[in-house]
């Protein structure tokens, strides 16, 4: 009886194992067939169709074959980022804080109470190398950073109060141009220039969070911070403007990396006609603001209560990039009652 029962159990177990093996082989056969079909379909998709599938998140090496993927660079950047963040935080604070003071409107002051670049390293989606010219190496980086920096701004208001504002959810997506000046001595680089390219337009997102108060308690403070940050970035970091950093221990001549003056523009502001007052309760006291770079704004005299003002004033502006720099004219109204 035991022998018969053992033979029956062995037969059932063997049958189960054969069925399981057969099912597993059929499953893997179906999966291999599915992968083959998927690969065949993907092989028929062109570049434009892939872009549509990826929406706006596709990397630049897909759009521009000249951009090469650099996974090795991202791995290295992740390893080095703690040291880079620590050293770069202090350097950025020392360089950016004086700029904030220059771009603040009258009556306001802004300082960096805290700046740390965080623990999340940026990602380089692609890199494009340009031919070496005049001992300079030029590369464009497809730069994306959704980090966790800790940035706190102290805003001094005209009434004497200080509001602490924290910048959160910082996101920066841009093509970054880095120009290295080559040297014979180690580390073979005497300096570098860093700039955000205009095309595609850099994307800078962040949210403002007050510390110990409400941002609504001071009218316009969020708009002031946004204007200061936007003007600072476009006026100092966006191509052709650049930040120059020395890289060698010995003093080096980095004048080749500096932006060169290409010419001067003389602008004569003569008069305006039939200006309309946009403020219901204010007077129409027009003047003109003119600039090529925000930091070097020129202002005409204020003409009191006149819709047809006449200024006849001439200003001179330095032009450092004839193709990209623009002359901006604004006609705000002084609405002192």
Secondary structure, 3 states (H helix, E strand, C coil): CHHHHHHHHHHHHHHHHHHHHHHHHHHHHHHHHHHHHHHHHHHHCCHHHHHHHHCCCCCHHHHCCCCECCHHHHHHHHHHHHHHHHHHHHHHHHHHHHHHHHHCCCCCEEEEEEEECCCCCCEEEEEEECCCECCEEEEEEEEEECCCCEEEEEEECCCCCEEEEEEEEEEEEEEEEEEEEECCCCCCEEEEEEEECCCCCCEEEEEEEEECCCHHHCCCHHHHHHHHHHHHHHHHCECCCCEEEECCCCCCCCHHHCCCCCEEEEEEEEECCCCCCCCCCCCCEECCEEECCHHHCEECCCCCCCCCCEEEEEEEEEECCCCCCCCEEECCEECCC
